[in-house]
Amino acid sequence: MMTRWKKENQQLKLEMVMLDQLVKPDHLLRKIDKYIDFSFIYDLVEPFYDDKGRASIDPVVLFKMTLIQALDGIRSEEKLVDDIHHNMAYRWFLGYGLTETIPDHSTISYSRKVRFKDSTVYEDIFNEIVLMAINQGFVKGKVVYTDSTHVRANASNSKFENRIEERVIEEDESLLMLINEKRASKGQKPLVPSGPKTESVGRKVSTTDPDSGYMHRDRKPVGFYHLVHGTVDSEHNILLSAHVTPGNVHDSTVYIDNLDAMFEALELAPKYAGADAGYFNLDVLEELSNRNLTPVIGPRKYSGKKGKKSKYWFEYLPEEDEYICFEGHRLSYKTTTRQGYVEYQSNSEICKDCPNRDKCLYESGDNGEIADDQTRVIRRHLKEHYADEVRAFMKTEKGKKLYQRRKETIERAFADLKEIMGMRYAHYRGSHCVKAQVLMTGAAYNVKKIAILLDKREKQGK
């Protein structure tokens, strides 16, 4: 039998209830409140408050409000305040009663835009949360994975101006030294250092958010974006660092600096550093090697011209400093270029009678035919041995296993941050404000993980 459950004047009846009774026992905010101590925030923000004047909103309350916004992916601070007003769990977590007035959303934006502008408060809060995870044993620090993800800028793609900027390119002195050592060992003259070169570069600059960058990568959306460069620990996928750059900055250019900043802030010394093929750069591999880090990076291979054998069909002999082709013939040293490439050339007399010359030699001239004196030249960079070591390691079972783990860690973290916690779009404009959003979202991501892991540990201990 159907029941119509209706009580008249229900809203006019007085009911004695505690706010604590309205929050489910297993609610996530209960776990966070139980296991996470946010009192460290007072010491971090105290220098930014005056000793005199009207009493401020509790800074921990403001941070908790931002935490709630990230945990539930709330798009704006105005919507956040409205949700807190109606949500009993939010009020309980903030320490506000049923009838108390929630702080205005402008208080949060003032702290971000004015009070904490040009400070490291957000980085310090983020790092303190990471240190909590380290102290609880949730970060092993042996294997770290890095990647970047794009965040849509709070800007219109149609509002921009084209700018021509001058860029000064300095010659790499350490590379030139290696080049001249190689040339001297082969009896060639050293190259004279060249001065700095200036080149003009055109780029689109958003008039809405000039700190964003116009991104146009393969298999990526086109428009104005920010890039978030993140690193996670492999044990429990704790986010160790998060850095923001314009969308037109290549991942590999900031990779080493970001790692160094993370190692210094957290005092970590990993053994393996994982990343995708976008980081397979000889300079990156060299810097990782100098830091005693084993790269776990997907190697890049260039197939070359269709129908021709690529350089990977040729075997390099380090002792003889020569290449052997797939027919067993040698390619001898020719020269070393200013770009650091060593060229090895085959013998034209041998190539002339080779049965596989059409699969190896390239056509020359206007007739599109292979000349009788045509030779094959293989170029090998002076730092290529770093790439050889990575390729060899990635063929081992350990290398394959570690690389397989990459998509289960950093890519999963970015998926949660963007799909669940609202980091797909920048809520604000300007690099400082976007950085604050990313760091607070990352801090919320870690707080959630720490609280759940501690709750799980306690239940297993019982």
LOPA-407674 format. One record per residue (C-alpha): residue number from 1; residue in three letters; x, y, z. Coordinates in steps of 0.25 Angstrom, whole numbers, plus 2048, in hexadecimal, padded with zeros to 3 digits. Layout:
+-----+-----+-----+-----+-----+
!   n ! res !   u !   v !   w !
+-----+-----+-----+-----+-----+
! NUM ! ALA !   X !   Y !   Z !
...
+-----+-----+-----+-----+-----+
This chain:
+-----+-----+-----+-----+-----+
!   n ! res !   u !   v !   w !
+-----+-----+-----+-----+-----+
!   1 ! MET ! 800 ! 800 ! 800 !
!   2 ! MET ! 805 ! 80E ! 7FC !
!   3 ! THR ! 808 ! 817 ! 807 !
!   4 ! ARG ! 808 ! 826 ! 806 !
!   5 ! TRP ! 811 ! 82B ! 811 !
!   6 ! LYS ! 80E ! 839 ! 814 !
!   7 ! LYS ! 80E ! 841 ! 821 !
!   8 ! GLU ! 808 ! 84F ! 821 !
!   9 ! ASN ! 810 ! 85A ! 827 !
!  10 ! GLN ! 81D ! 851 ! 828 !
!  11 ! GLN ! 826 ! 85D ! 826 !
!  12 ! LEU ! 81F ! 865 ! 832 !
!  13 ! LYS ! 823 ! 85A ! 83C !
!  14 ! LEU ! 82E ! 85B ! 845 !
!  15 ! GLU ! 838 ! 850 ! 845 !
!  16 ! MET ! 844 ! 84E ! 84D !
!  17 ! VAL ! 850 ! 849 ! 845 !
!  18 ! MET ! 85F ! 84A ! 845 !
!  19 ! LEU ! 866 ! 84E ! 838 !
!  20 ! ASP ! 870 ! 842 ! 83B !
!  21 ! GLN ! 863 ! 839 ! 839 !
!  22 ! LEU ! 861 ! 83E ! 82B !
!  23 ! VAL ! 86F ! 839 ! 826 !
!  24 ! LYS ! 870 ! 82B ! 822 !
!  25 ! PRO ! 87A ! 823 ! 82A !
!  26 ! ASP ! 882 ! 81F ! 81E !
!  27 ! HIS ! 882 ! 82C ! 817 !
!  28 ! LEU ! 88F ! 830 ! 810 !
!  29 ! LEU ! 88F ! 83D ! 818 !
!  30 ! ARG ! 88F ! 836 ! 825 !
!  31 ! LYS ! 89B ! 82E ! 821 !
!  32 ! ILE ! 8A2 ! 83B ! 81D !
!  33 ! ASP ! 89E ! 842 ! 82A !
!  34 ! LYS ! 8A3 ! 836 ! 832 !
!  35 ! TYR ! 8B1 ! 833 ! 82C !
!  36 ! ILE ! 8B5 ! 840 ! 826 !
!  37 ! ASP ! 8BB ! 84B ! 82F !
!  38 ! PHE ! 8BA ! 859 ! 828 !
!  39 ! SER ! 8C0 ! 861 ! 833 !
!  40 ! PHE ! 8CD ! 863 ! 82B !
!  41 ! ILE ! 8C6 ! 86D ! 822 !
!  42 ! TYR ! 8C6 ! 877 ! 82E !
!  43 ! ASP ! 8D5 ! 878 ! 82E !
!  44 ! LEU ! 8D6 ! 879 ! 81F !
!  45 ! VAL ! 8CC ! 885 ! 81D !
!  46 ! GLU ! 8CE ! 88C ! 82A !
!  47 ! PRO ! 8D8 ! 896 ! 823 !
!  48 ! PHE ! 8CD ! 89B ! 81A !
!  49 ! TYR ! 8C4 ! 89F ! 825 !
!  50 ! ASP ! 8C5 ! 8AC ! 82D !
!  51 ! ASP ! 8C5 ! 8AC ! 83C !
!  52 ! LYS ! 8BB ! 8B7 ! 83C !
!  53 ! GLY ! 8AD ! 8B9 ! 836 !
!  54 ! ARG ! 8A1 ! 8B1 ! 835 !
!  55 ! ALA ! 8A1 ! 8A3 ! 837 !
!  56 ! SER ! 8A3 ! 89A ! 82A !
!  57 ! ILE ! 89C ! 88E ! 826 !
!  58 ! ASP ! 8A4 ! 882 ! 82B !
!  59 ! PRO ! 8AE ! 87E ! 820 !
!  60 ! VAL ! 8AC ! 86F ! 822 !
!  61 ! VAL ! 89D ! 871 ! 820 !
!  62 ! LEU ! 8A0 ! 878 ! 812 !
!  63 ! PHE ! 8AA ! 86D ! 80F !
!  64 ! LYS ! 89F ! 862 ! 812 !
!  65 ! MET ! 895 ! 86A ! 80A !
!  66 ! THR ! 89F ! 869 ! 7FE !
!  67 ! LEU ! 8A1 ! 85A ! 802 !
!  68 ! ILE ! 892 ! 858 ! 801 !
!  69 ! GLN ! 892 ! 85F ! 7F3 !
!  70 ! ALA ! 89C ! 856 ! 7EE !
!  71 ! LEU ! 897 ! 849 ! 7F4 !
!  72 ! ASP ! 889 ! 84B ! 7ED !
!  73 ! GLY ! 88E ! 852 ! 7E1 !
!  74 ! ILE ! 886 ! 85F ! 7E3 !
!  75 ! ARG ! 888 ! 868 ! 7D8 !
!  76 ! SER ! 888 ! 876 ! 7DF !
!  77 ! GLU ! 88A ! 87B ! 7ED !
!  78 ! GLU ! 87C ! 882 ! 7ED !
!  79 ! LYS ! 876 ! 874 ! 7EA !
!  80 ! LEU ! 87F ! 86E ! 7F5 !
!  81 ! VAL ! 879 ! 878 ! 800 !
!  82 ! ASP ! 86B ! 875 ! 7FB !
!  83 ! ASP ! 86D ! 866 ! 7FD !
!  84 ! ILE ! 874 ! 867 ! 80A !
!  85 ! HIS ! 868 ! 86F ! 80F !
!  86 ! HIS ! 85E ! 863 ! 80C !
!  87 ! ASN ! 868 ! 857 ! 80E !
!  88 ! MET ! 868 ! 853 ! 81D !
!  89 ! ALA ! 875 ! 84A ! 81B !
!  90 ! TYR ! 87C ! 857 ! 815 !
!  91 ! ARG ! 878 ! 85F ! 821 !
!  92 ! TRP ! 87C ! 854 ! 82B !
!  93 ! PHE ! 88A ! 853 ! 825 !
!  94 ! LEU ! 88C ! 862 ! 825 !
!  95 ! GLY ! 887 ! 863 ! 834 !
!  96 ! TYR ! 87B ! 86C ! 830 !
!  97 ! GLY ! 86D ! 86A ! 837 !
!  98 ! LEU ! 860 ! 869 ! 830 !
!  99 ! THR ! 85D ! 878 ! 830 !
! 100 ! GLU ! 86B ! 87E ! 82F !
! 101 ! THR ! 86E ! 886 ! 823 !
! 102 ! ILE ! 878 ! 880 ! 81A !
! 103 ! PRO ! 884 ! 889 ! 816 !
! 104 ! ASP ! 882 ! 891 ! 809 !
! 105 ! HIS ! 888 ! 88B ! 7FC !
! 106 ! SER ! 890 ! 898 ! 7FA !
! 107 ! THR ! 898 ! 895 ! 807 !
! 108 ! ILE ! 89E ! 889 ! 7FF !
! 109 ! SER ! 8A1 ! 891 ! 7F3 !
! 110 ! TYR ! 8A7 ! 89C ! 7FB !
! 111 ! SER ! 8B1 ! 893 ! 801 !
! 112 ! ARG ! 8B5 ! 88D ! 7F4 !
! 113 ! LYS ! 8B6 ! 89A ! 7EC !
! 114 ! VAL ! 8BB ! 8A3 ! 7F6 !
! 115 ! ARG ! 8BF ! 89D ! 804 !
! 116 ! PHE ! 8C7 ! 892 ! 7FE !
! 117 ! LYS ! 8CB ! 897 ! 7F1 !
! 118 ! ASP ! 8DA ! 895 ! 7ED !
! 119 ! SER ! 8DC ! 88C ! 7F9 !
! 120 ! THR ! 8DF ! 87D ! 7FB !
! 121 ! VAL ! 8D3 ! 87B ! 804 !
! 122 ! TYR ! 8CC ! 871 ! 7FB !
! 123 ! GLU ! 8D9 ! 869 ! 7F8 !
! 124 ! ASP ! 8DC ! 869 ! 807 !
! 125 ! ILE ! 8CE ! 863 ! 80A !
! 126 ! PHE ! 8CF ! 859 ! 7FF !
! 127 ! ASN ! 8DD ! 854 ! 803 !
! 128 ! GLU ! 8D9 ! 853 ! 812 !
! 129 ! ILE ! 8CE ! 84A ! 80D !
! 130 ! VAL ! 8D8 ! 841 ! 805 !
! 131 ! LEU ! 8E1 ! 841 ! 812 !
! 132 ! MET ! 8D5 ! 83B ! 81A !
! 133 ! ALA ! 8D4 ! 830 ! 80F !
! 134 ! ILE ! 8E3 ! 82E ! 810 !
! 135 ! ASN ! 8E3 ! 82D ! 81F !
! 136 ! GLN ! 8D8 ! 823 ! 81F !
! 137 ! GLY ! 8DF ! 81A ! 816 !
! 138 ! PHE ! 8D6 ! 81C ! 80A !
! 139 ! VAL ! 8E2 ! 821 ! 801 !
! 140 ! LYS ! 8ED ! 817 ! 7FE !
! 141 ! GLY ! 8F5 ! 821 ! 7F6 !
! 142 ! LYS ! 8FB ! 816 ! 7ED !
! 143 ! VAL ! 8F4 ! 818 ! 7E0 !
! 144 ! VAL ! 8ED ! 825 ! 7DB !
! 145 ! TYR ! 8E5 ! 828 ! 7CF !
! 146 ! THR ! 8E4 ! 835 ! 7C8 !
! 147 ! ASP ! 8DA ! 83A ! 7BD !
! 148 ! SER ! 8D3 ! 847 ! 7B9 !
! 149 ! THR ! 8C4 ! 849 ! 7B7 !
! 150 ! HIS ! 8BD ! 855 ! 7B0 !
! 151 ! VAL ! 8B4 ! 85E ! 7B8 !
! 152 ! ARG ! 8AA ! 867 ! 7AF !
! 153 ! ALA ! 8AD ! 875 ! 7B2 !
! 154 ! ASN ! 8A2 ! 87F ! 7B6 !
! 155 ! ALA ! 8A3 ! 886 ! 7A9 !
! 156 ! SER ! 89D ! 887 ! 79C !
! 157 ! ASN ! 8A5 ! 881 ! 790 !
! 158 ! SER ! 8A0 ! 88C ! 787 !
! 159 ! LYS ! 8A6 ! 897 ! 78F !
! 160 ! PHE ! 8B5 ! 898 ! 78D !
! 161 ! GLU ! 8C0 ! 8A0 ! 786 !
! 162 ! ASN ! 8CC ! 89C ! 77E !
! 163 ! ARG ! 8D9 ! 8A0 ! 784 !
! 164 ! ILE ! 8E7 ! 89E ! 77E !
! 165 ! GLU ! 8F1 ! 89C ! 789 !
! 166 ! GLU ! 900 ! 89B ! 788 !
! 167 ! ARG ! 907 ! 88F ! 78E !
! 168 ! VAL ! 916 ! 88E ! 791 !
! 169 ! ILE ! 91C ! 880 ! 78F !
! 170 ! GLU ! 929 ! 87E ! 796 !
! 171 ! GLU ! 933 ! 873 ! 792 !
! 172 ! ASP ! 934 ! 867 ! 79B !
! 173 ! GLU ! 943 ! 868 ! 7A0 !
! 174 ! SER ! 943 ! 85A ! 7A6 !
! 175 ! LEU ! 93E ! 854 ! 799 !
! 176 ! LEU ! 948 ! 85C ! 791 !
! 177 ! MET ! 953 ! 857 ! 79A !
! 178 ! LEU ! 94F ! 848 ! 797 !
! 179 ! ILE ! 94E ! 84B ! 788 !
! 180 ! ASN ! 95C ! 851 ! 787 !
! 181 ! GLU ! 962 ! 845 ! 790 !
! 182 ! LYS ! 95B ! 83C ! 786 !
! 183 ! ARG ! 961 ! 843 ! 77A !
! 184 ! ALA ! 96F ! 844 ! 780 !
! 185 ! SER ! 96F ! 835 ! 782 !
! 186 ! LYS ! 96C ! 833 ! 773 !
! 187 ! GLY ! 977 ! 83D ! 76F !
! 188 ! GLN ! 96D ! 848 ! 76B !
! 189 ! LYS ! 96D ! 857 ! 76E !
! 190 ! PRO ! 965 ! 85C ! 77A !
! 191 ! LEU ! 959 ! 864 ! 778 !
! 192 ! VAL ! 959 ! 873 ! 77B !
! 193 ! PRO ! 94F ! 877 ! 786 !
! 194 ! SER ! 944 ! 87F ! 780 !
! 195 ! GLY ! 93D ! 88B ! 786 !
! 196 ! PRO ! 92F ! 88B ! 78B !
! 197 ! LYS ! 924 ! 88B ! 780 !
! 198 ! THR ! 917 ! 893 ! 780 !
! 199 ! GLU ! 90B ! 88E ! 779 !
! 200 ! SER ! 8FD ! 893 ! 778 !
! 201 ! VAL ! 8F1 ! 88B ! 77D !
! 202 ! GLY ! 8E3 ! 88E ! 77A !
! 203 ! ARG ! 8D8 ! 889 ! 785 !
! 204 ! LYS ! 8CA ! 88C ! 788 !
! 205 ! VAL ! 8C8 ! 893 ! 795 !
! 206 ! SER ! 8BA ! 893 ! 79C !
! 207 ! THR ! 8B4 ! 8A0 ! 79F !
! 208 ! THR ! 8AC ! 89A ! 7AA !
! 209 ! ASP ! 8B6 ! 892 ! 7B1 !
! 210 ! PRO ! 8C4 ! 895 ! 7AC !
! 211 ! ASP ! 8CB ! 88B ! 7B5 !
! 212 ! SER ! 8C4 ! 880 ! 7AE !
! 213 ! GLY ! 8CB ! 87A ! 7A1 !
! 214 ! TYR ! 8C5 ! 876 ! 794 !
! 215 ! MET ! 8C6 ! 867 ! 793 !
! 216 ! HIS ! 8C7 ! 860 ! 785 !
! 217 ! ARG ! 8CC ! 852 ! 787 !
! 218 ! ASP ! 8C9 ! 845 ! 780 !
! 219 ! ARG ! 8BD ! 83E ! 786 !
! 220 ! LYS ! 8BA ! 849 ! 78F !
! 221 ! PRO ! 8B0 ! 854 ! 78F !
! 222 ! VAL ! 8B3 ! 862 ! 789 !
! 223 ! GLY ! 8B2 ! 86E ! 791 !
! 224 ! PHE ! 8B6 ! 876 ! 79D !
! 225 ! TYR ! 8BB ! 86C ! 7A8 !
! 226 ! HIS ! 8C3 ! 86B ! 7B5 !
! 227 ! LEU ! 8CC ! 85F ! 7B7 !
! 228 ! VAL ! 8CC ! 858 ! 7C4 !
! 229 ! HIS ! 8D9 ! 850 ! 7C6 !
! 230 ! GLY ! 8D7 ! 845 ! 7D1 !
! 231 ! THR ! 8DF ! 83B ! 7D8 !
! 232 ! VAL ! 8DA ! 82F ! 7E0 !
! 233 ! ASP ! 8E0 ! 824 ! 7E8 !
! 234 ! SER ! 8DE ! 816 ! 7E4 !
! 235 ! GLU ! 8DA ! 810 ! 7F1 !
! 236 ! HIS ! 8CC ! 817 ! 7F4 !
! 237 ! ASN ! 8CC ! 821 ! 7E8 !
! 238 ! ILE ! 8CE ! 82D ! 7F2 !
! 239 ! LEU ! 8D0 ! 83A ! 7EA !
! 240 ! LEU ! 8DE ! 83F ! 7ED !
! 241 ! SER ! 8DE ! 84B ! 7E5 !
! 242 ! ALA ! 8D6 ! 854 ! 7DC !
! 243 ! HIS ! 8DB ! 85F ! 7D3 !
! 244 ! VAL ! 8D4 ! 868 ! 7C9 !
! 245 ! THR ! 8D9 ! 86E ! 7BC !
! 246 ! PRO ! 8D3 ! 874 ! 7B0 !
! 247 ! GLY ! 8CD ! 86A ! 7A6 !
! 248 ! ASN ! 8D8 ! 86C ! 79C !
! 249 ! VAL ! 8E3 ! 867 ! 7A5 !
! 250 ! HIS ! 8E9 ! 85A ! 7A1 !
! 251 ! ASP ! 8E9 ! 84F ! 7AC !
! 252 ! SER ! 8F8 ! 84C ! 7AC !
! 253 ! THR ! 8FD ! 85B ! 7AD !
! 254 ! VAL ! 8F8 ! 85C ! 7BC !
! 255 ! TYR ! 8F9 ! 84D ! 7C0 !
! 256 ! ILE ! 906 ! 84D ! 7C6 !
! 257 ! ASP ! 904 ! 85A ! 7CE !
! 258 ! ASN ! 8F7 ! 855 ! 7D3 !
! 259 ! LEU ! 8FD ! 848 ! 7D8 !
! 260 ! ASP ! 908 ! 850 ! 7DF !
! 261 ! ALA ! 8FF ! 859 ! 7E6 !
! 262 ! MET ! 8F7 ! 84D ! 7EB !
! 263 ! PHE ! 903 ! 846 ! 7F0 !
! 264 ! GLU ! 907 ! 852 ! 7F7 !
! 265 ! ALA ! 8FA ! 855 ! 7FE !
! 266 ! LEU ! 8F7 ! 846 ! 802 !
! 267 ! GLU ! 905 ! 841 ! 803 !
! 268 ! LEU ! 902 ! 835 ! 7FA !
! 269 ! ALA ! 90D ! 82D ! 7F3 !
! 270 ! PRO ! 905 ! 824 ! 7E9 !
! 271 ! LYS ! 90C ! 819 ! 7E1 !
! 272 ! TYR ! 903 ! 819 ! 7D5 !
! 273 ! ALA ! 8FC ! 824 ! 7CD !
! 274 ! GLY ! 8F1 ! 820 ! 7C4 !
! 275 ! ALA ! 8EB ! 829 ! 7B9 !
! 276 ! ASP ! 8E5 ! 827 ! 7AB !
! 277 ! ALA ! 8EC ! 828 ! 79E !
! 278 ! GLY ! 8EB ! 837 ! 79E !
! 279 ! TYR ! 8F6 ! 838 ! 7A8 !
! 280 ! PHE ! 8FF ! 82F ! 7A0 !
! 281 ! ASN ! 90A ! 83A ! 79D !
! 282 ! LEU ! 919 ! 838 ! 79E !
! 283 ! ASP ! 91B ! 844 ! 7A7 !
! 284 ! VAL ! 910 ! 83F ! 7B0 !
! 285 ! LEU ! 916 ! 831 ! 7B0 !
! 286 ! GLU ! 924 ! 837 ! 7B3 !
! 287 ! GLU ! 91F ! 83F ! 7BF !
! 288 ! LEU ! 917 ! 833 ! 7C5 !
! 289 ! SER ! 924 ! 82B ! 7C4 !
! 290 ! ASN ! 92C ! 836 ! 7CB !
! 291 ! ARG ! 922 ! 835 ! 7D6 !
! 292 ! ASN ! 923 ! 826 ! 7D7 !
! 293 ! LEU ! 915 ! 824 ! 7D2 !
! 294 ! THR ! 912 ! 818 ! 7C9 !
! 295 ! PRO ! 908 ! 81E ! 7BE !
! 296 ! VAL ! 8FC ! 816 ! 7BC !
! 297 ! ILE ! 8F8 ! 81D ! 7AF !
! 298 ! GLY ! 8F1 ! 818 ! 7A3 !
! 299 ! PRO ! 8FC ! 818 ! 798 !
! 300 ! ARG ! 8FA ! 820 ! 78B !
! 301 ! LYS ! 8FE ! 819 ! 77E !
! 302 ! TYR ! 8FD ! 820 ! 770 !
! 303 ! SER ! 8F9 ! 817 ! 765 !
! 304 ! GLY ! 900 ! 820 ! 75A !
! 305 ! LYS ! 8FB ! 820 ! 74C !
! 306 ! LYS ! 8F1 ! 815 ! 748 !
! 307 ! GLY ! 8F7 ! 809 ! 741 !
! 308 ! LYS ! 905 ! 80C ! 747 !
! 309 ! LYS ! 90D ! 806 ! 752 !
! 310 ! SER ! 90D ! 80F ! 75E !
! 311 ! LYS ! 91A ! 811 ! 766 !
! 312 ! TYR ! 915 ! 807 ! 770 !
! 313 ! TRP ! 918 ! 7FC ! 766 !
! 314 ! PHE ! 927 ! 800 ! 768 !
! 315 ! GLU ! 92F ! 7FC ! 774 !
! 316 ! TYR ! 939 ! 805 ! 77B !
! 317 ! LEU ! 946 ! 800 ! 77F !
! 318 ! PRO ! 94B ! 809 ! 78B !
! 319 ! GLU ! 959 ! 803 ! 78B !
! 320 ! GLU ! 95C ! 805 ! 77C !
! 321 ! ASP ! 953 ! 812 ! 77C !
! 322 ! GLU ! 94C ! 80C ! 76F !
! 323 ! TYR ! 93F ! 807 ! 76A !
! 324 ! ILE ! 93C ! 7FA ! 764 !
! 325 ! CYS ! 931 ! 7F9 ! 75A !
! 326 ! PHE ! 927 ! 7EE ! 758 !
! 327 ! GLU ! 930 ! 7E8 ! 74D !
! 328 ! GLY ! 93C ! 7E8 ! 757 !
! 329 ! HIS ! 943 ! 7F3 ! 751 !
! 330 ! ARG ! 94A ! 7FF ! 758 !
! 331 ! LEU ! 946 ! 80D ! 759 !
! 332 ! SER ! 952 ! 816 ! 75D !
! 333 ! TYR ! 953 ! 823 ! 764 !
! 334 ! LYS ! 951 ! 82F ! 75B !
! 335 ! THR ! 950 ! 83C ! 763 !
! 336 ! THR ! 949 ! 842 ! 770 !
! 337 ! THR ! 93F ! 84D ! 76E !
! 338 ! ARG ! 93D ! 85A ! 776 !
! 339 ! GLN ! 930 ! 854 ! 77B !
! 340 ! GLY ! 938 ! 848 ! 781 !
! 341 ! TYR ! 935 ! 83D ! 777 !
! 342 ! VAL ! 940 ! 834 ! 773 !
! 343 ! GLU ! 93E ! 82F ! 764 !
! 344 ! TYR ! 942 ! 822 ! 760 !
! 345 ! GLN ! 943 ! 81F ! 751 !
! 346 ! SER ! 943 ! 812 ! 749 !
! 347 ! ASN ! 94C ! 80E ! 73D !
! 348 ! SER ! 947 ! 812 ! 730 !
! 349 ! GLU ! 94E ! 806 ! 729 !
! 350 ! ILE ! 948 ! 7FC ! 732 !
! 351 ! CYS ! 93A ! 803 ! 731 !
! 352 ! LYS ! 93A ! 803 ! 722 !
! 353 ! ASP ! 93A ! 7F4 ! 722 !
! 354 ! CYS ! 931 ! 7F1 ! 72E !
! 355 ! PRO ! 924 ! 7E9 ! 72B !
! 356 ! ASN ! 91C ! 7F1 ! 735 !
! 357 ! ARG ! 921 ! 7FF ! 731 !
! 358 ! ASP ! 912 ! 803 ! 72D !
! 359 ! LYS ! 90E ! 800 ! 73B !
! 360 ! CYS ! 919 ! 808 ! 741 !
! 361 ! LEU ! 91E ! 813 ! 738 !
! 362 ! TYR ! 916 ! 820 ! 735 !
! 363 ! GLU ! 913 ! 825 ! 727 !
! 364 ! SER ! 91A ! 831 ! 723 !
! 365 ! GLY ! 919 ! 83B ! 717 !
! 366 ! ASP ! 90D ! 83F ! 70F !
! 367 ! ASN ! 90B ! 831 ! 709 !
! 368 ! GLY ! 907 ! 82B ! 716 !
! 369 ! GLU ! 912 ! 820 ! 714 !
! 370 ! ILE ! 91D ! 81B ! 71D !
! 371 ! ALA ! 92B ! 820 ! 718 !
! 372 ! ASP ! 936 ! 816 ! 716 !
! 373 ! ASP ! 93F ! 81D ! 720 !
! 374 ! GLN ! 933 ! 81F ! 72A !
! 375 ! THR ! 937 ! 81C ! 739 !
! 376 ! ARG ! 92F ! 81A ! 746 !
! 377 ! VAL ! 932 ! 824 ! 751 !
! 378 ! ILE ! 92E ! 820 ! 760 !
! 379 ! ARG ! 92D ! 82C ! 76A !
! 380 ! ARG ! 92F ! 829 ! 778 !
! 381 ! HIS ! 92F ! 833 ! 783 !
! 382 ! LEU ! 93B ! 835 ! 78D !
! 383 ! LYS ! 931 ! 832 ! 798 !
! 384 ! GLU ! 92A ! 826 ! 791 !
! 385 ! HIS ! 930 ! 81D ! 79C !
! 386 ! TYR ! 926 ! 822 ! 7A6 !
! 387 ! ALA ! 91A ! 81E ! 79C !
! 388 ! ASP ! 921 ! 810 ! 79A !
! 389 ! GLU ! 921 ! 80D ! 7A9 !
! 390 ! VAL ! 912 ! 811 ! 7AA !
! 391 ! ARG ! 90E ! 809 ! 79E !
! 392 ! ALA ! 916 ! 7FD ! 7A4 !
! 393 ! PHE ! 90F ! 7FE ! 7B1 !
! 394 ! MET ! 901 ! 800 ! 7AB !
! 395 ! LYS ! 903 ! 7F2 ! 7A5 !
! 396 ! THR ! 905 ! 7EB ! 7B2 !
! 397 ! GLU ! 8F9 ! 7E6 ! 7BA !
! 398 ! LYS ! 8FC ! 7F0 ! 7C5 !
! 399 ! GLY ! 8FB ! 7FB ! 7BB !
! 400 ! LYS ! 8EF ! 7F6 ! 7B5 !
! 401 ! LYS ! 8E8 ! 7F4 ! 7C2 !
! 402 ! LEU ! 8EC ! 802 ! 7C7 !
! 403 ! TYR ! 8E7 ! 809 ! 7BB !
! 404 ! GLN ! 8DA ! 801 ! 7BB !
! 405 ! ARG ! 8D8 ! 807 ! 7C9 !
! 406 ! ARG ! 8D8 ! 815 ! 7C3 !
! 407 ! LYS ! 8CA ! 816 ! 7BE !
! 408 ! GLU ! 8C5 ! 810 ! 7CB !
! 409 ! THR ! 8CB ! 81B ! 7D3 !
! 410 ! ILE ! 8CD ! 829 ! 7CD !
! 411 ! GLU ! 8C2 ! 828 ! 7C2 !
! 412 ! ARG ! 8B8 ! 823 ! 7CD !
! 413 ! ALA ! 8BC ! 82E ! 7D6 !
! 414 ! PHE ! 8B9 ! 838 ! 7CA !
! 415 ! ALA ! 8AC ! 831 ! 7C7 !
! 416 ! ASP ! 8A7 ! 833 ! 7D6 !
! 417 ! LEU ! 8AC ! 842 ! 7D6 !
! 418 ! LYS ! 8A5 ! 845 ! 7C9 !
! 419 ! GLU ! 898 ! 83D ! 7C9 !
! 420 ! ILE ! 895 ! 83D ! 7D8 !
! 421 ! MET ! 89B ! 849 ! 7DE !
! 422 ! GLY ! 899 ! 853 ! 7D3 !
! 423 ! MET ! 8A7 ! 856 ! 7CE !
! 424 ! ARG ! 8A3 ! 854 ! 7BF !
! 425 ! TYR ! 8A0 ! 863 ! 7BF !
! 426 ! ALA ! 8A7 ! 86F ! 7C5 !
! 427 ! HIS ! 89E ! 876 ! 7CE !
! 428 ! TYR ! 8A6 ! 883 ! 7CF !
! 429 ! ARG ! 8AF ! 88B ! 7C6 !
! 430 ! GLY ! 8BE ! 88E ! 7C8 !
! 431 ! SER ! 8C9 ! 884 ! 7CB !
! 432 ! HIS ! 8C9 ! 887 ! 7DA !
! 433 ! CYS ! 8BA ! 884 ! 7DB !
! 434 ! VAL ! 8BB ! 877 ! 7D2 !
! 435 ! LYS ! 8C7 ! 873 ! 7DA !
! 436 ! ALA ! 8BF ! 874 ! 7E7 !
! 437 ! GLN ! 8B3 ! 86C ! 7E1 !
! 438 ! VAL ! 8BC ! 861 ! 7DD !
! 439 ! LEU ! 8C4 ! 860 ! 7EA !
! 440 ! MET ! 8B7 ! 861 ! 7F2 !
! 441 ! THR ! 8B1 ! 856 ! 7EA !
! 442 ! GLY ! 8BE ! 84E ! 7EB !
! 443 ! ALA ! 8BE ! 84F ! 7FA !
! 444 ! ALA ! 8AF ! 84B ! 7FB !
! 445 ! TYR ! 8B2 ! 83F ! 7F2 !
! 446 ! ASN ! 8BD ! 83B ! 7FC !
! 447 ! VAL ! 8B5 ! 83E ! 808 !
! 448 ! LYS ! 8AA ! 835 ! 803 !
! 449 ! LYS ! 8B4 ! 82A ! 801 !
! 450 ! ILE ! 8BB ! 82B ! 80E !
! 451 ! ALA ! 8AE ! 82B ! 816 !
! 452 ! ILE ! 8A9 ! 81F ! 80F !
! 453 ! LEU ! 8B6 ! 817 ! 810 !
! 454 ! LEU ! 8B7 ! 81A ! 81F !
! 455 ! ASP ! 8A9 ! 816 ! 821 !
! 456 ! LYS ! 8AC ! 809 ! 81A !
! 457 ! ARG ! 8B8 ! 807 ! 822 !
! 458 ! GLU ! 8B1 ! 809 ! 82F !
! 459 ! LYS ! 8A6 ! 7FF ! 82B !
! 460 ! GLN ! 8B0 ! 7F5 ! 827 !
! 461 ! GLY ! 8B7 ! 7F7 ! 834 !
! 462 ! LYS ! 8AA ! 7F4 ! 83C !
+-----+-----+-----+-----+-----+
